[in-house]
Amino acid sequence: MNEAHKLYNAVAVPKISYATDLWFCPKNAHKTDKNPAESGPHMITKQLESIQRNTAISITGMLHTSPGDAVIIHANLTPLGILLKEASLKSYAQIATRPNTHPIALLIIHMTKHQAKKHQTSLHHLANISRFKPDKMEKIVPVRQ
């Protein structure tokens, strides 16, 4: 692994995936209508994909006219959509497994049982695409030392 690849994984990936659970809405293949609230995250994701493509070109030394997906795969980088979806689902799992004494725990359980019809947040989207229910999961017990 060359130095640019290490630098990308150490610096760029944490900065890109920071707070993705707040702004990133994974693409839904079954959805056909255009939601104006998803156009902002879609534009940000496209810009981040172009940054990732430029990084992959500098890691591999390929031509600038090379296809972006091929360059990303040859650079051994995780595609940005998968990277952001993984980071946001990890964050949702951390939020959903908080103990019942945590202030947000009851809100998350209420949110998963009663879906909003309008103005869904990214946490609503994450609750829809995740395959687990917070009230059925083992809770993280806080330990004082």
C-alpha positions as CSV (number, residue, x, y, z in Angstrom):
1,M,0.0,0.0,0.0
2,N,1.6,3.3,-1.0
3,E,1.7,6.4,1.0
4,A,-1.1,8.2,-0.8
5,H,-3.5,5.3,-0.1
6,K,-2.5,5.4,3.6
7,L,-3.0,9.1,3.7
8,Y,-6.4,8.8,2.1
9,N,-7.5,6.1,4.7
10,A,-6.1,8.1,7.6
11,V,-7.2,11.6,6.8
12,A,-9.9,11.7,4.0
13,V,-12.1,8.8,5.0
14,P,-12.7,10.0,8.6
15,K,-13.4,13.5,7.4
16,I,-15.8,12.3,4.6
17,S,-17.7,9.9,6.9
18,Y,-18.0,12.4,9.8
19,A,-21.7,12.9,10.7
20,T,-23.0,11.0,7.7
21,D,-25.9,9.8,9.8
22,L,-27.2,13.4,9.8
23,W,-26.9,14.2,6.1
24,F,-26.6,11.1,4.0
25,C,-29.7,9.3,2.7
26,P,-28.9,6.1,0.9
27,K,-30.3,5.7,-2.5
28,N,-33.5,3.6,-2.6
29,A,-33.8,1.6,-5.8
30,H,-37.6,1.3,-5.4
31,K,-38.2,5.0,-5.2
32,T,-39.2,6.7,-8.4
33,D,-40.4,10.1,-7.2
34,K,-37.9,13.0,-6.8
35,N,-37.7,14.3,-3.2
36,P,-36.3,17.8,-3.1
37,A,-34.8,17.1,0.3
38,E,-32.6,14.4,-1.2
39,S,-31.1,16.6,-3.9
40,G,-28.7,18.3,-1.5
41,P,-27.2,15.1,-0.1
42,H,-27.1,13.7,-3.7
43,M,-25.1,16.8,-4.9
44,I,-22.7,16.5,-1.9
45,T,-22.2,12.8,-2.6
46,K,-21.5,13.5,-6.3
47,Q,-18.8,16.1,-5.3
48,L,-17.3,13.6,-2.8
49,E,-17.2,10.9,-5.5
50,S,-15.3,13.2,-7.8
51,I,-12.8,13.9,-5.0
52,Q,-12.4,10.1,-4.5
53,R,-11.9,9.6,-8.2
54,N,-9.1,12.2,-8.3
55,T,-7.5,10.6,-5.3
56,A,-7.7,7.2,-7.0
57,I,-6.1,8.5,-10.1
58,S,-3.2,10.0,-8.1
59,I,-2.8,6.7,-6.2
60,T,-2.8,4.5,-9.3
61,G,-1.2,6.9,-11.7
62,M,-3.8,6.1,-14.4
63,L,-4.9,8.5,-17.1
64,H,-7.4,11.2,-16.2
65,T,-9.7,9.9,-18.9
66,S,-10.0,6.5,-17.2
67,P,-13.5,5.5,-15.9
68,G,-14.0,6.5,-12.3
69,D,-15.3,3.2,-11.1
70,A,-12.4,1.2,-12.6
71,V,-9.9,3.6,-11.1
72,I,-11.5,3.3,-7.7
73,I,-11.4,-0.5,-7.9
74,H,-7.8,-0.6,-9.1
75,A,-6.8,1.8,-6.3
76,N,-8.4,-0.7,-3.8
77,L,-10.7,2.0,-2.4
78,T,-14.2,1.3,-1.1
79,P,-16.8,3.0,-3.3
80,L,-18.1,6.1,-1.7
81,G,-21.8,5.1,-1.6
82,I,-20.9,1.9,0.3
83,L,-18.5,3.7,2.6
84,L,-21.1,6.3,3.6
85,K,-23.9,3.8,4.0
86,E,-21.7,1.6,6.2
87,A,-20.6,4.6,8.4
88,S,-24.2,5.8,8.8
89,L,-25.5,2.4,9.7
90,K,-22.8,1.9,12.2
91,S,-23.7,5.2,13.8
92,Y,-27.4,4.3,13.8
93,A,-26.6,1.0,15.5
94,Q,-24.7,2.9,18.2
95,I,-27.6,5.2,18.7
96,A,-30.2,2.4,18.7
97,T,-28.4,0.4,21.4
98,R,-28.2,3.1,24.0
99,P,-29.7,2.1,27.4
100,N,-33.2,3.2,28.2
101,T,-31.8,5.8,30.7
102,H,-30.2,7.6,27.8
103,P,-32.3,10.7,26.7
104,I,-32.4,9.7,23.0
105,A,-33.3,6.0,23.6
106,L,-37.1,6.5,24.0
107,L,-37.2,8.8,21.0
108,I,-35.5,6.2,18.8
109,I,-37.9,3.5,19.9
110,H,-40.9,5.8,19.3
111,M,-39.5,6.8,15.9
112,T,-39.2,3.2,14.7
113,K,-42.7,2.3,15.8
114,H,-44.4,5.4,14.4
115,Q,-43.0,6.5,11.1
116,A,-43.3,10.1,10.0
117,K,-45.5,10.5,6.8
118,K,-43.8,13.8,5.9
119,H,-40.5,15.4,6.6
120,Q,-38.6,12.2,7.4
121,T,-35.1,12.7,8.8
122,S,-32.1,10.7,7.8
123,L,-32.6,8.7,11.0
124,H,-36.0,7.7,9.7
125,H,-34.4,6.5,6.5
126,L,-31.7,4.6,8.4
127,A,-34.4,3.0,10.5
128,N,-36.2,1.9,7.4
129,I,-33.2,0.4,5.6
130,S,-31.7,-1.3,8.7
131,R,-32.8,-4.8,9.5
132,F,-33.0,-4.4,13.3
133,K,-35.4,-3.0,15.8
134,P,-33.9,-1.0,18.7
135,D,-36.4,-2.4,21.3
136,K,-35.3,-6.0,20.5
137,M,-31.6,-5.4,20.6
138,E,-29.3,-5.9,23.6
139,K,-28.6,-2.6,25.3
140,I,-25.1,-1.3,26.0
141,V,-24.8,-1.0,29.8
142,P,-22.7,2.0,30.9
143,V,-19.8,1.1,33.2
144,R,-18.2,3.5,35.6
145,Q,-14.6,3.1,36.4
